[in-house]
């Protein structure tokens, strides 16, 4: 199945910038879309709900102005992430706000609902659902999601434990719709690898934390730049859902990364008041295992340009590796 035009026609690269807790705001999203990748933010980053109305209006208006001024280089669409967990008492209002502003793409997490998908479809929007295994993927599509975001091992923030090879293989055995792979993707080569594996798009978060537009403390950005995969810790302590976090921030909070207690998942709270315990952990910084590819803080435009250059270089390199002239496969086998 071909990608829907909304995820194909206006993208410079096959990339969705993932919604980042606290960090993603209109400045970051607008910069991402203008650079040619799908920008996104969690609806719950906008507090109170009246701010969500303001954010959606601003993003829509600024991208429309950009498109009028740059008809040959229009902006990519934007997306809003909705937490569908039962504790999110803002969900109905937030969905209504997305319908009001006709948000092009809605990303759903921690629960799949048919009525939510229908609401977004009512104006021509599409929905993509986060999944960490094949069972969840089936449920999401049964509930009417248009596409899937398989969150593999190594993804920043909330993440699964399955290899991306295994996860994509199982999903592609039955689903031919839009798939955006999440997990340790932080360079152009990895974007191409995600496509070669069977995904349509790459879902990238950590690399955008280390950008000038990101609403993150400078210390967070610097730690991302300095970190490697060995600095990532997987725990459910901070939100009740297992995720990946920077070891350095855990140590600064006075905790032992090797001996973190296990949280009770039933205590998860994504309500309008938020989880008070989670607020206490706001300085625990999420990040994926792909941080080793991030070596400096750039503007969003510079980062996407870097991705594009790496992507084209990787395509050329892969084409050279896989090109089989007469008898070359025999020579390779003999090596």
BALOBA-1460 file (C-alpha; in Angstrom, 3 decimals):
// residues 335
<rec num="1" residu="x" x="0.000" y="0.000" z="0.000"/>
<rec num="2" residu="x" x="1.332" y="3.436" z="-0.930"/>
<rec num="3" residu="x" x="1.789" y="6.019" z="1.784"/>
<rec num="4" residu="x" x="-1.093" y="8.496" z="2.047"/>
<rec num="5" residu="x" x="-0.210" y="11.797" z="0.352"/>
<rec num="6" residu="x" x="-0.065" y="13.588" z="3.700"/>
<rec num="7" residu="x" x="2.927" y="11.430" z="4.702"/>
<rec num="8" residu="x" x="4.602" y="11.504" z="1.305"/>
<rec num="9" residu="x" x="4.180" y="14.594" z="-0.820"/>
<rec num="10" residu="x" x="5.570" y="17.349" z="1.416"/>
<rec num="11" residu="x" x="8.424" y="15.596" z="3.211"/>
<rec num="12" residu="x" x="12.083" y="16.278" z="2.489"/>
<rec num="13" residu="x" x="12.972" y="13.083" z="4.349"/>
<rec num="14" residu="x" x="10.850" y="10.113" z="5.490"/>
<rec num="15" residu="x" x="10.939" y="11.293" z="9.107"/>
<rec num="16" residu="x" x="8.473" y="11.993" z="11.895"/>
<rec num="17" residu="x" x="9.976" y="13.970" z="14.773"/>
<rec num="18" residu="x" x="8.533" y="12.298" z="17.843"/>
<rec num="19" residu="x" x="6.525" y="14.191" z="20.492"/>
<rec num="20" residu="x" x="8.786" y="14.992" z="23.438"/>
<rec num="21" residu="x" x="7.471" y="15.544" z="26.978"/>
<rec num="22" residu="x" x="7.961" y="19.230" z="27.958"/>
<rec num="23" residu="x" x="10.477" y="19.714" z="25.130"/>
<rec num="24" residu="x" x="8.173" y="19.858" z="22.092"/>
<rec num="25" residu="x" x="6.452" y="23.228" z="21.726"/>
<rec num="26" residu="x" x="5.337" y="25.391" z="18.786"/>
<rec num="27" residu="x" x="8.844" y="26.745" z="18.128"/>
<rec num="28" residu="x" x="10.266" y="23.244" z="17.718"/>
<rec num="29" residu="x" x="7.307" y="21.872" z="15.758"/>
<rec num="30" residu="x" x="7.230" y="24.794" z="13.325"/>
<rec num="31" residu="x" x="10.983" y="24.507" z="12.725"/>
<rec num="32" residu="x" x="10.664" y="20.771" z="12.088"/>
<rec num="33" residu="x" x="7.826" y="21.203" z="9.607"/>
<rec num="34" residu="x" x="9.589" y="24.030" z="7.772"/>
<rec num="35" residu="x" x="12.685" y="21.824" z="7.511"/>
<rec num="36" residu="x" x="10.615" y="19.147" z="5.783"/>
<rec num="37" residu="x" x="9.888" y="16.534" z="8.454"/>
<rec num="38" residu="x" x="6.683" y="15.914" z="10.386"/>
<rec num="39" residu="x" x="6.825" y="17.898" z="13.633"/>
<rec num="40" residu="x" x="4.818" y="16.796" z="16.649"/>
<rec num="41" residu="x" x="4.056" y="17.548" z="20.289"/>
<rec num="42" residu="x" x="2.091" y="15.920" z="23.123"/>
<rec num="43" residu="x" x="-1.269" y="17.606" z="23.702"/>
<rec num="44" residu="x" x="-0.549" y="17.514" z="27.435"/>
<rec num="45" residu="x" x="2.486" y="19.772" z="26.948"/>
<rec num="46" residu="x" x="-0.025" y="22.604" z="26.501"/>
<rec num="47" residu="x" x="-1.476" y="23.456" z="29.907"/>
<rec num="48" residu="x" x="-4.222" y="24.533" z="30.433"/>
<rec num="49" residu="x" x="-6.311" y="23.319" z="27.501"/>
<rec num="50" residu="x" x="-6.814" y="26.914" z="26.331"/>
<rec num="51" residu="x" x="-3.105" y="26.924" z="25.534"/>
<rec num="52" residu="x" x="-3.615" y="23.935" z="23.240"/>
<rec num="53" residu="x" x="-6.085" y="26.030" z="21.254"/>
<rec num="54" residu="x" x="-3.490" y="28.811" z="21.016"/>
<rec num="55" residu="x" x="-0.695" y="26.439" z="20.009"/>
<rec num="56" residu="x" x="-2.725" y="24.793" z="17.266"/>
<rec num="57" residu="x" x="-3.819" y="28.155" z="15.881"/>
<rec num="58" residu="x" x="-0.247" y="29.470" z="15.858"/>
<rec num="59" residu="x" x="1.241" y="26.360" z="14.231"/>
<rec num="60" residu="x" x="-1.458" y="26.282" z="11.568"/>
<rec num="61" residu="x" x="-1.146" y="29.988" z="10.778"/>
<rec num="62" residu="x" x="2.661" y="30.087" z="10.679"/>
<rec num="63" residu="x" x="2.927" y="27.029" z="8.449"/>
<rec num="64" residu="x" x="0.282" y="28.434" z="6.104"/>
<rec num="65" residu="x" x="2.236" y="31.707" z="5.881"/>
<rec num="66" residu="x" x="5.419" y="29.755" z="5.157"/>
<rec num="67" residu="x" x="3.684" y="27.828" z="2.386"/>
<rec num="68" residu="x" x="2.406" y="31.017" z="0.756"/>
<rec num="69" residu="x" x="5.910" y="32.477" z="0.798"/>
<rec num="70" residu="x" x="7.604" y="29.243" z="-0.305"/>
<rec num="71" residu="x" x="5.334" y="27.470" z="-2.799"/>
<rec num="72" residu="x" x="8.251" y="25.376" z="-4.093"/>
<rec num="73" residu="x" x="9.253" y="24.220" z="-0.596"/>
<rec num="74" residu="x" x="6.058" y="23.819" z="1.432"/>
<rec num="75" residu="x" x="6.127" y="22.735" z="5.043"/>
<rec num="76" residu="x" x="5.577" y="19.160" z="6.151"/>
<rec num="77" residu="x" x="2.391" y="18.389" z="8.134"/>
<rec num="78" residu="x" x="2.348" y="18.419" z="11.918"/>
<rec num="79" residu="x" x="1.037" y="15.916" z="14.437"/>
<rec num="80" residu="x" x="-0.384" y="15.922" z="17.954"/>
<rec num="81" residu="x" x="0.164" y="13.062" z="20.382"/>
<rec num="82" residu="x" x="-2.804" y="11.995" z="22.502"/>
<rec num="83" residu="x" x="-2.388" y="9.816" z="25.602"/>
<rec num="84" residu="x" x="-5.420" y="7.519" z="25.548"/>
<rec num="85" residu="x" x="-4.816" y="6.152" z="29.055"/>
<rec num="86" residu="x" x="-7.925" y="6.126" z="31.257"/>
<rec num="87" residu="x" x="-6.358" y="8.625" z="33.666"/>
<rec num="88" residu="x" x="-6.176" y="11.354" z="31.013"/>
<rec num="89" residu="x" x="-9.272" y="13.360" z="31.913"/>
<rec num="90" residu="x" x="-8.481" y="15.927" z="29.215"/>
<rec num="91" residu="x" x="-8.660" y="13.506" z="26.312"/>
<rec num="92" residu="x" x="-12.175" y="14.307" z="25.078"/>
<rec num="93" residu="x" x="-11.546" y="18.056" z="25.092"/>
<rec num="94" residu="x" x="-8.147" y="17.637" z="23.463"/>
<rec num="95" residu="x" x="-9.601" y="15.511" z="20.675"/>
<rec num="96" residu="x" x="-12.321" y="18.109" z="20.110"/>
<rec num="97" residu="x" x="-9.585" y="20.735" z="19.806"/>
<rec num="98" residu="x" x="-7.769" y="18.616" z="17.209"/>
<rec num="99" residu="x" x="-11.008" y="18.304" z="15.239"/>
<rec num="100" residu="x" x="-11.589" y="22.069" z="15.481"/>
<rec num="101" residu="x" x="-8.156" y="22.792" z="14.012"/>
<rec num="102" residu="x" x="-8.170" y="19.793" z="11.646"/>
<rec num="103" residu="x" x="-4.824" y="18.487" z="12.876"/>
<rec num="104" residu="x" x="-3.371" y="16.515" z="9.931"/>
<rec num="105" residu="x" x="-1.898" y="13.627" z="11.947"/>
<rec num="106" residu="x" x="-2.804" y="12.378" z="15.417"/>
<rec num="107" residu="x" x="-0.482" y="9.969" z="17.231"/>
<rec num="108" residu="x" x="-2.159" y="7.855" z="19.907"/>
<rec num="109" residu="x" x="-0.439" y="6.112" z="22.816"/>
<rec num="110" residu="x" x="-1.361" y="3.852" z="25.738"/>
<rec num="111" residu="x" x="-4.758" y="2.839" z="24.418"/>
<rec num="112" residu="x" x="-6.657" y="2.451" z="21.131"/>
<rec num="113" residu="x" x="-10.206" y="3.780" z="20.669"/>
<rec num="114" residu="x" x="-12.441" y="3.498" z="17.645"/>
<rec num="115" residu="x" x="-14.362" y="6.708" z="18.408"/>
<rec num="116" residu="x" x="-11.145" y="8.708" z="18.572"/>
<rec num="117" residu="x" x="-10.007" y="7.421" z="15.177"/>
<rec num="118" residu="x" x="-13.438" y="8.183" z="13.707"/>
<rec num="119" residu="x" x="-13.287" y="11.754" z="15.005"/>
<rec num="120" residu="x" x="-9.955" y="12.371" z="13.276"/>
<rec num="121" residu="x" x="-11.143" y="10.679" z="10.085"/>
<rec num="122" residu="x" x="-14.213" y="12.952" z="10.012"/>
<rec num="123" residu="x" x="-12.195" y="15.822" z="8.526"/>
<rec num="124" residu="x" x="-9.625" y="13.753" z="6.602"/>
<rec num="125" residu="x" x="-6.936" y="13.433" z="9.267"/>
<rec num="126" residu="x" x="-5.017" y="10.229" z="9.884"/>
<rec num="127" residu="x" x="-4.063" y="8.390" z="13.059"/>
<rec num="128" residu="x" x="-0.873" y="6.519" z="13.901"/>
<rec num="129" residu="x" x="-0.681" y="4.326" z="16.998"/>
<rec num="130" residu="x" x="2.342" y="3.513" z="19.198"/>
<rec num="131" residu="x" x="2.867" y="-0.228" z="19.681"/>
<rec num="132" residu="x" x="5.555" y="-2.325" z="21.340"/>
<rec num="133" residu="x" x="4.460" y="-5.736" z="20.053"/>
<rec num="134" residu="x" x="2.437" y="-7.414" z="17.322"/>
<rec num="135" residu="x" x="-0.587" y="-8.034" z="19.561"/>
<rec num="136" residu="x" x="-0.971" y="-4.323" z="20.246"/>
<rec num="137" residu="x" x="-0.532" y="-3.634" z="16.530"/>
<rec num="138" residu="x" x="-3.468" y="-5.887" z="15.647"/>
<rec num="139" residu="x" x="-5.662" y="-4.177" z="18.251"/>
<rec num="140" residu="x" x="-4.790" y="-0.715" z="16.956"/>
<rec num="141" residu="x" x="-5.681" y="-1.541" z="13.360"/>
<rec num="142" residu="x" x="-8.878" y="-3.295" z="14.462"/>
<rec num="143" residu="x" x="-9.873" y="-0.051" z="16.218"/>
<rec num="144" residu="x" x="-9.361" y="1.948" z="13.026"/>
<rec num="145" residu="x" x="-5.837" y="3.366" z="13.221"/>
<rec num="146" residu="x" x="-4.398" y="4.191" z="9.795"/>
<rec num="147" residu="x" x="-0.822" y="3.308" z="10.630"/>
<rec num="148" residu="x" x="1.551" y="2.050" z="13.285"/>
<rec num="149" residu="x" x="4.589" y="3.296" z="15.158"/>
<rec num="150" residu="x" x="6.493" y="0.200" z="16.318"/>
<rec num="151" residu="x" x="8.536" y="1.323" z="19.329"/>
<rec num="152" residu="x" x="11.479" y="-1.060" z="19.456"/>
<rec num="153" residu="x" x="14.217" y="-1.648" z="22.009"/>
<rec num="154" residu="x" x="16.450" y="1.368" z="22.474"/>
<rec num="155" residu="x" x="13.839" y="4.047" z="21.820"/>
<rec num="156" residu="x" x="13.907" y="7.124" z="24.029"/>
<rec num="157" residu="x" x="11.220" y="7.640" z="26.644"/>
<rec num="158" residu="x" x="8.548" y="4.935" z="26.762"/>
<rec num="159" residu="x" x="9.919" y="1.954" z="24.843"/>
<rec num="160" residu="x" x="9.544" y="-1.739" z="24.226"/>
<rec num="161" residu="x" x="12.097" y="-4.526" z="24.414"/>
<rec num="162" residu="x" x="11.815" y="-6.189" z="21.002"/>
<rec num="163" residu="x" x="14.433" y="-5.994" z="18.275"/>
<rec num="164" residu="x" x="13.284" y="-3.751" z="15.419"/>
<rec num="165" residu="x" x="14.020" y="-6.613" z="13.009"/>
<rec num="166" residu="x" x="11.629" y="-8.923" z="14.847"/>
<rec num="167" residu="x" x="8.955" y="-6.285" z="15.418"/>
<rec num="168" residu="x" x="8.851" y="-5.002" z="11.834"/>
<rec num="169" residu="x" x="8.959" y="-8.529" z="10.432"/>
<rec num="170" residu="x" x="5.926" y="-9.636" z="12.448"/>
<rec num="171" residu="x" x="3.914" y="-6.529" z="11.600"/>
<rec num="172" residu="x" x="4.744" y="-6.589" z="7.895"/>
<rec num="173" residu="x" x="3.593" y="-10.217" z="7.694"/>
<rec num="174" residu="x" x="-0.003" y="-8.935" z="7.736"/>
<rec num="175" residu="x" x="-0.038" y="-5.108" z="7.568"/>
<rec num="176" residu="x" x="0.900" y="-3.104" z="4.466"/>
<rec num="177" residu="x" x="-0.138" y="0.341" z="5.703"/>
<rec num="178" residu="x" x="2.003" y="3.211" z="7.026"/>
<rec num="179" residu="x" x="4.719" y="2.196" z="9.497"/>
<rec num="180" residu="x" x="7.126" y="4.578" z="11.267"/>
<rec num="181" residu="x" x="9.889" y="2.787" z="13.164"/>
<rec num="182" residu="x" x="11.089" y="4.141" z="16.512"/>
<rec num="183" residu="x" x="14.262" y="3.093" z="18.291"/>
<rec num="184" residu="x" x="17.868" y="4.379" z="18.240"/>
<rec num="185" residu="x" x="17.489" y="6.292" z="14.958"/>
<rec num="186" residu="x" x="19.683" y="9.388" z="15.055"/>
<rec num="187" residu="x" x="21.400" y="9.672" z="11.667"/>
<rec num="188" residu="x" x="20.603" y="9.497" z="7.969"/>
<rec num="189" residu="x" x="22.053" y="6.013" z="7.621"/>
<rec num="190" residu="x" x="19.606" y="4.723" z="10.236"/>
<rec num="191" residu="x" x="16.689" y="6.365" z="8.417"/>
<rec num="192" residu="x" x="17.589" y="4.380" z="5.310"/>
<rec num="193" residu="x" x="18.066" y="1.227" z="7.397"/>
<rec num="194" residu="x" x="14.546" y="1.600" z="8.792"/>
<rec num="195" residu="x" x="13.182" y="1.707" z="5.255"/>
<rec num="196" residu="x" x="15.272" y="-1.280" z="4.175"/>
<rec num="197" residu="x" x="13.869" y="-3.183" z="7.142"/>
<rec num="198" residu="x" x="10.307" y="-2.580" z="5.951"/>
<rec num="199" residu="x" x="9.268" y="0.687" z="7.596"/>
<rec num="200" residu="x" x="8.058" y="3.653" z="5.554"/>
<rec num="201" residu="x" x="9.335" y="6.334" z="7.891"/>
<rec num="202" residu="x" x="11.746" y="6.842" z="10.764"/>
<rec num="203" residu="x" x="10.474" y="8.174" z="14.097"/>
<rec num="204" residu="x" x="13.204" y="10.295" z="15.700"/>
<rec num="205" residu="x" x="13.281" y="11.925" z="19.126"/>
<rec num="206" residu="x" x="16.621" y="12.202" z="20.928"/>
<rec num="207" residu="x" x="18.436" y="13.974" z="18.091"/>
<rec num="208" residu="x" x="15.870" y="16.787" z="18.209"/>
<rec num="209" residu="x" x="16.451" y="17.315" z="21.935"/>
<rec num="210" residu="x" x="19.932" y="18.544" z="21.035"/>
<rec num="211" residu="x" x="18.653" y="21.369" z="18.838"/>
<rec num="212" residu="x" x="18.604" y="25.099" z="19.452"/>
<rec num="213" residu="x" x="14.799" y="25.277" z="19.194"/>
<rec num="214" residu="x" x="14.115" y="22.481" z="21.696"/>
<rec num="215" residu="x" x="12.587" y="23.518" z="25.023"/>
<rec num="216" residu="x" x="15.212" y="21.622" z="27.013"/>
<rec num="217" residu="x" x="17.786" y="22.847" z="29.551"/>
<rec num="218" residu="x" x="21.258" y="23.347" z="28.127"/>
<rec num="219" residu="x" x="22.532" y="20.680" z="30.518"/>
<rec num="220" residu="x" x="20.134" y="18.170" z="28.975"/>
<rec num="221" residu="x" x="21.330" y="19.009" z="25.464"/>
<rec num="222" residu="x" x="24.983" y="18.805" z="26.513"/>
<rec num="223" residu="x" x="24.435" y="15.434" z="28.195"/>
<rec num="224" residu="x" x="22.817" y="14.089" z="25.024"/>
<rec num="225" residu="x" x="25.870" y="15.211" z="23.031"/>
<rec num="226" residu="x" x="28.303" y="13.611" z="25.485"/>
<rec num="227" residu="x" x="26.390" y="10.356" z="26.043"/>
<rec num="228" residu="x" x="26.697" y="6.932" z="24.452"/>
<rec num="229" residu="x" x="24.426" y="3.891" z="24.404"/>
<rec num="230" residu="x" x="26.010" y="2.684" z="27.655"/>
<rec num="231" residu="x" x="24.545" y="5.733" z="29.413"/>
<rec num="232" residu="x" x="20.932" y="4.682" z="28.808"/>
<rec num="233" residu="x" x="18.941" y="3.056" z="31.645"/>
<rec num="234" residu="x" x="15.633" y="1.198" z="31.170"/>
<rec num="235" residu="x" x="13.169" y="1.616" z="34.059"/>
<rec num="236" residu="x" x="9.475" y="2.102" z="34.870"/>
<rec num="237" residu="x" x="10.151" y="4.028" z="38.091"/>
<rec num="238" residu="x" x="9.477" y="7.499" z="36.774"/>
<rec num="239" residu="x" x="6.105" y="7.163" z="35.013"/>
<rec num="240" residu="x" x="4.917" y="3.620" z="35.658"/>
<rec num="241" residu="x" x="5.700" y="2.714" z="32.035"/>
<rec num="242" residu="x" x="9.088" y="1.275" z="31.104"/>
<rec num="243" residu="x" x="11.294" y="3.718" z="29.265"/>
<rec num="244" residu="x" x="14.887" y="4.749" z="28.570"/>
<rec num="245" residu="x" x="16.619" y="7.530" z="30.485"/>
<rec num="246" residu="x" x="20.038" y="9.154" z="30.756"/>
<rec num="247" residu="x" x="22.126" y="7.610" z="33.521"/>
<rec num="248" residu="x" x="23.733" y="10.954" z="34.378"/>
<rec num="249" residu="x" x="20.380" y="12.550" z="35.241"/>
<rec num="250" residu="x" x="19.433" y="9.599" z="37.459"/>
<rec num="251" residu="x" x="22.699" y="9.903" z="39.374"/>
<rec num="252" residu="x" x="22.177" y="13.663" z="39.816"/>
<rec num="253" residu="x" x="18.795" y="12.888" z="41.366"/>
<rec num="254" residu="x" x="20.584" y="10.883" z="44.060"/>
<rec num="255" residu="x" x="19.556" y="7.456" z="42.749"/>
<rec num="256" residu="x" x="21.576" y="4.379" z="41.894"/>
<rec num="257" residu="x" x="20.890" y="3.495" z="38.234"/>
<rec num="258" residu="x" x="21.798" y="-0.125" z="38.929"/>
<rec num="259" residu="x" x="19.309" y="-0.493" z="41.783"/>
<rec num="260" residu="x" x="16.157" y="1.401" z="40.857"/>
<rec num="261" residu="x" x="12.928" y="0.250" z="42.511"/>
<rec num="262" residu="x" x="10.052" y="-0.973" z="40.353"/>
<rec num="263" residu="x" x="7.005" y="1.292" z="40.067"/>
<rec num="264" residu="x" x="3.388" y="0.166" z="40.279"/>
<rec num="265" residu="x" x="1.912" y="0.573" z="36.763"/>
<rec num="266" residu="x" x="-1.554" y="1.106" z="38.261"/>
<rec num="267" residu="x" x="-0.304" y="4.404" z="39.690"/>
<rec num="268" residu="x" x="0.073" y="5.955" z="36.232"/>
<rec num="269" residu="x" x="-1.709" y="9.295" z="36.047"/>
<rec num="270" residu="x" x="-1.908" y="11.370" z="32.877"/>
<rec num="271" residu="x" x="-4.714" y="13.605" z="34.124"/>
<rec num="272" residu="x" x="-4.882" y="17.360" z="33.789"/>
<rec num="273" residu="x" x="-3.255" y="17.710" z="37.181"/>
<rec num="274" residu="x" x="-0.495" y="15.339" z="36.179"/>
<rec num="275" residu="x" x="1.260" y="12.734" z="38.235"/>
<rec num="276" residu="x" x="2.778" y="14.519" z="41.222"/>
<rec num="277" residu="x" x="5.453" y="11.873" z="41.573"/>
<rec num="278" residu="x" x="6.300" y="12.196" z="37.895"/>
<rec num="279" residu="x" x="6.661" y="15.959" z="38.352"/>
<rec num="280" residu="x" x="9.273" y="15.246" z="41.003"/>
<rec num="281" residu="x" x="11.226" y="13.436" z="38.280"/>
<rec num="282" residu="x" x="11.097" y="16.226" z="35.698"/>
<rec num="283" residu="x" x="14.904" y="16.388" z="35.795"/>
<rec num="284" residu="x" x="15.176" y="12.711" z="34.886"/>
<rec num="285" residu="x" x="15.947" y="12.989" z="31.197"/>
<rec num="286" residu="x" x="14.638" y="10.566" z="28.594"/>
<rec num="287" residu="x" x="16.854" y="9.481" z="25.727"/>
<rec num="288" residu="x" x="17.298" y="6.603" z="23.303"/>
<rec num="289" residu="x" x="20.305" y="4.407" z="22.693"/>
<rec num="290" residu="x" x="21.138" y="6.199" z="19.441"/>
<rec num="291" residu="x" x="22.755" y="9.130" z="21.268"/>
<rec num="292" residu="x" x="26.231" y="8.103" z="20.144"/>
<rec num="293" residu="x" x="25.423" y="9.585" z="16.732"/>
<rec num="294" residu="x" x="24.714" y="13.026" z="18.245"/>
<rec num="295" residu="x" x="27.893" y="15.084" z="18.573"/>
<rec num="296" residu="x" x="26.808" y="18.722" z="18.643"/>
<rec num="297" residu="x" x="23.840" y="21.026" z="19.206"/>
<rec num="298" residu="x" x="22.452" y="22.243" z="15.887"/>
<rec num="299" residu="x" x="19.446" y="24.168" z="14.669"/>
<rec num="300" residu="x" x="16.596" y="21.979" z="13.416"/>
<rec num="301" residu="x" x="17.309" y="23.090" z="9.859"/>
<rec num="302" residu="x" x="20.970" y="22.145" z="10.187"/>
<rec num="303" residu="x" x="20.095" y="18.772" z="11.717"/>
<rec num="304" residu="x" x="17.649" y="17.850" z="8.955"/>
<rec num="305" residu="x" x="20.181" y="18.953" z="6.318"/>
<rec num="306" residu="x" x="22.768" y="16.718" z="8.003"/>
<rec num="307" residu="x" x="20.313" y="13.814" z="7.985"/>
<rec num="308" residu="x" x="19.609" y="14.401" z="4.286"/>
<rec num="309" residu="x" x="23.297" y="14.387" z="3.391"/>
<rec num="310" residu="x" x="23.910" y="11.204" z="5.406"/>
<rec num="311" residu="x" x="20.832" y="9.582" z="3.876"/>
<rec num="312" residu="x" x="21.986" y="10.225" z="0.313"/>
<rec num="313" residu="x" x="25.517" y="9.043" z="1.111"/>
<rec num="314" residu="x" x="24.127" y="5.847" z="2.626"/>
<rec num="315" residu="x" x="21.909" y="5.245" z="-0.417"/>
<rec num="316" residu="x" x="24.893" y="5.544" z="-2.743"/>
<rec num="317" residu="x" x="27.045" y="3.333" z="-0.554"/>
<rec num="318" residu="x" x="24.338" y="0.682" z="-0.290"/>
<rec num="319" residu="x" x="23.725" y="0.746" z="-4.034"/>
<rec num="320" residu="x" x="27.422" y="0.116" z="-4.612"/>
<rec num="321" residu="x" x="27.449" y="-2.751" z="-2.131"/>
<rec num="322" residu="x" x="24.409" y="-4.445" z="-3.613"/>
<rec num="323" residu="x" x="25.175" y="-3.900" z="-7.290"/>
<rec num="324" residu="x" x="25.851" y="-7.279" z="-8.882"/>
<rec num="325" residu="x" x="27.655" y="-7.190" z="-12.189"/>
<rec num="326" residu="x" x="28.193" y="-10.392" z="-14.138"/>
<rec num="327" residu="x" x="29.855" y="-12.970" z="-11.903"/>
<rec num="328" residu="x" x="30.385" y="-10.581" z="-8.982"/>
<rec num="329" residu="x" x="28.160" y="-12.626" z="-6.703"/>
<rec num="330" residu="x" x="30.399" y="-15.616" z="-7.324"/>
<rec num="331" residu="x" x="33.486" y="-13.584" z="-6.513"/>
<rec num="332" residu="x" x="31.878" y="-12.346" z="-3.296"/>
<rec num="333" residu="x" x="30.938" y="-15.886" z="-2.283"/>
<rec num="334" residu="x" x="34.502" y="-17.033" z="-2.855"/>
<rec num="335" residu="x" x="35.981" y="-14.427" z="-0.525"/>
